Amino acid sequence: MNFTLRHMLQACWTPLATRAARHYIAGPDLADALRTCRQLSRLGFAGTVGYWNGDSESPRQLADTHLAALDALAREGLNCSISIKAPPLGFAQDLLTAIVERARRADVTIHFDSLAPEASDATFAMIAEALPQYPRLGCTLPGRWRRSVHDADLAVELGVTVRVVKGQWVDPMRPDLDMRTGFLAVIDRLAGRAAHVGVATHDVELAREALRRLRAANTPCELELLLGLPTGLPLRTAAAAGAPVRFYIPYGHSALPYRLSQVPQTPRVAWWIVRDLLAGPTLPRSHGDKVAGGQQGA
């Protein structure tokens, strides 16, 4: 019965998720992302654009998409970086070399997203090889991975910026690792040592504590929020901490930042699901939101 019920729920969930997920991307095209970047920039927020690729795209096609985005960001002159994923690029160093060279000419920071834990070593190897070509690179460290504390040391050694997230993929070696505890453990490892830290969470209490620890250690930091998720309380938290705010702006193929399995542990996800089915995301508009996003860091 339980299996049948789960199967029925999944059958219902898939089409609903597809519909709801479109609210978490600026749109299918680069022009959609740039339009959102301009809107957020007028409010005083920085941005990071990230292309969410489809399964059928080749590494060469994906690289060309990133090159086009870098050219557009150079023309726009916005305070906006670009996020890329190493595995869909096939870990091809020649493709990354072309992307990094274009970023250097465009004066745009490249940030590497995290995927599964087994991709981390190869991703860090790519970053290390590209650093002599262009130092403005960053990595992402998930709080739910045991290895992230060690990777924080590596990021400090390399001198790259860091985005700390709770993490979507479970650590197979430590599936029971608490995401919030791991998140703060990574923050503590970076505090006072890292070049710059992005606190990427909509969890208000977690964001408040992470920003407090980083600022107490005089570590440059900012709050990073995902386009589409609720922003009111997180923005007020950033304003209270005196921290700038950056928005992660996906475009391309839609995907959800939550899963149906999260509902029992995080009941507010149920409300997000309903909200996303009824309406799309709204950009911050209030004067208070502008204050929270003012004077962005690099």
N, C-alpha and C positions, 0 to 999 in steps of 0.2 A: 504493500500500500504506500509506504513511504517512497519507494522508488517510482511508483506510478505518479504520485503527487509531485515529486521533484521534476519528473519528465514533463508533466502538464504545465508546471510553473515555468520551466525553461522554454517550452514551446510558446507560451504567452509572452515571456520576457523578451525574446529575441527581436520581434518586430517593434515592440515598444522601445527597447534600447536603441534600435537603429534610428527611430524617430527622435528620441530625446537627445541622442549624441550630437546631432547637428548643431545644438546650441552651445557646444564647447569648442567650436572652431569659428574663426572669423568668416570663413567661407571656403569654397573649393579652390580659389585662385589667389595668387600673390597679391593682386590688386585689392582683394578683400582684406588681407592682413595689413597692407600699407594704409588703407583707409582707417582701420581700427587704430593703428599706431599713431596716425595723425590726430585722431580724436582724443586719444589718451595723452598725447604730448601737449595738446592745448590745455589739458587739465593739470599738467605738471608731472605726469607719470612717465617713467622710462618703460621700455618694452624689450621683449625677446621674442622674435618670431621663430617658429619651429614648424617645418613641413612634416605632416603626418602622411607617410607614403602608403601606397597600396602594395599588396603582395606581389603583383605582377611586374612592378617596376624594376628595371635593371640598375646595378650600381652606377653605370654611366648616366642613365636618365636621371637618377637621383642627384648625382653630382652636378649635372647641368641645371637642375632646379635650384640647388644651393648657389651656384654661380650667378644665376639670374637674380636671386634674392639679394645677393651682395651688391650687384650692380645697382639695383633699385634703391637699396639703403644708402649707397654712396650719393646718389642723385638727390635723395630726399633730405639728407642731412639731419636725420632724427637721432635722438639718444636711444638707439636700439641695437641690440646684439642679435646674433643668430645661433640657434641650437641645431646640432646635427647628431645623428646616431651612427656610430661606427659599424655595427653589424650589417645594416642594409647596404652600406657602401662596400661590403665584402672585405672590410679591413684593408682596402687597397690603398697603399701608401702613395701611389702616383696620383690617384684621384684626390686624396687629402692634400697633397702638395699643391695641386692646382687651386683647391678651395682656399687654402691658407694664403697662397700668394695673392689671390683676389681679395681676401679679407685684409691683407696688409696694405694693398693699394687703396682699398675703400676705408681703411682705418676703422674697422668693425671687429668687435670681440667675437670669437667663436666659443661656444659652450657645448660640451659633450653631454648628452643625456645618458642616463643609465638604463640598461635593459636587464637581462638576466645576469646573475652573479658570474656565470662562467664566461661572460663576455668582457669582464672587467680587466683582466690582465692584458688582453690584446688591445683594449681601448687605451689603457695607460701607456702601453708601448708606442702606440701611434702618437699620443700626446707628446711623449718624451722626444720622439724623433722629429716632431714638427716644431718644437719650441725654439731651436736655434734659428729657424726661418722666421718665426713670428711669436713673440712672447705673450700676446694677449689671448690666452686660451684658458678654459675653465673646465671643471669636471663636476659630476653629480655623485653625492654619497648618500645612499639610503640608510636610514636608521635601523631598519629591520635586518641588515646584514651584519654578521659578526665581523667580517673582514673590514668594514668601513672605518673602524678606529685605526687600523693599520694603514688603510688607504689615505686617511687624513694626514698621517705623517708623511706619506709619499707626496701628497698634494703640497704640503708645506715645503718639502725638500725641492720640488719642482718649481715652486713659486707661482702656481696657477690659482685662479679664483675657484671658489667652491660653492656649489648649491647643495644644501642639505634638505632632503625630503624624507618622508616616512618610508616610502617605497611600496611598489606594487607587487614585486616578485618576492616570494618567500625564500629565505635562505634555507636550502635543503639540509645544511648541517645544523641549523638552529631554528627550526620552524616555530618554536615557542617563544622566540625572542620578542619582547615587548617593543613595539615601534617607538613609543614616546620615550621610554628609557634609553633605547639605542640612539634616538635622535639627539637627546641631550648629552649622551656620552660622546658623540661625534662633535657636538658644539664645544664641549669642554676641551677636547683634544685640539681644536682649532683656535680657541680663544687665546689671544695674545701672541699668536704665531702665524696665522694665515694672512695672506695679502688682502683678501676680501671674502666675505661670507654672505650668501643669499639664504635667508631663512624662508624656505618654500613650504608654507603650510597655511591652511585656513583655520586650524585649531588655535583658538584665541589664547588659551592658557599656555599652550606650548610655545606659541610665537612670543608671548610676553616674556616668558622665562628665558628663552633662547636669546632674544634681543638684549635682555638685561645682562646676561652673562657675557655676551660679546662686547657690549658697550662698557661694562665694568673693566674689561681687559683692553680697552682702547682698540678694539678690532673693527676696521671698517665693515659695515654690514648694512643690509637692506632687507625688507620683507618682500617676498615674491609671491604673487597671487595668480591663480589660473583664471583666465577668461571664462566667465560663465558661472563660477561658484559664487556664493554670497560674499559680499565685500564689506558691508557696513561695519560690523564689529572688528574685523581685522584691520581696516583702515584706521579706526579710532585707536586701536592698540599701537599701530605704527606711529601715529601722531603723538600719543602719550610718551612713547619711547624716543621720540625725536629721530626716527629712522625713515629714510626714503622708501618708496614703494616702486616695484617693477611688476609689470604684468607679463605673464607668459601667454603669447598669442599664437595658438596653433592655426594652421590652414591646411587644406587638402582633404584627406579622407577622415571622416568623423569617427570618434571613439569616446567612450564614457570614462570619466575619472573615478567612477565608483562601480561596484558590482552588486548584484542582488544579494549575494552572500553577506554583504556588509550590514544589511538591515538589522539583524538581531543584535549585533555589537554596537551599531551606530544608528539609532532610530531616526535621526534627522535625515538620513539618506532617503528614507521613504518619502519625506516631504520634498526633497530635491527631485526625486523621480516624478512626482505629481507635477511639481512646478515646471520641470523641463518639458513635460508633455504638453503643457498648456501655453507656455510662452518661452521666448528666448531670453538670453542674458541681457542685463542692462548695464551700461557703463556708469561709473560713479559720476555724480553730477553736483553734489552739494559743495558749498564753500569749504566746509570742514574737510571733505575729501581732497580738495585741492591742496590744502595745507599739509595733509598727510603725505602727499606725493611730491612736494616741492624739493628742489635741489637734489636731483638724482645723482647717485654715485655711478662710477664707470662700470 
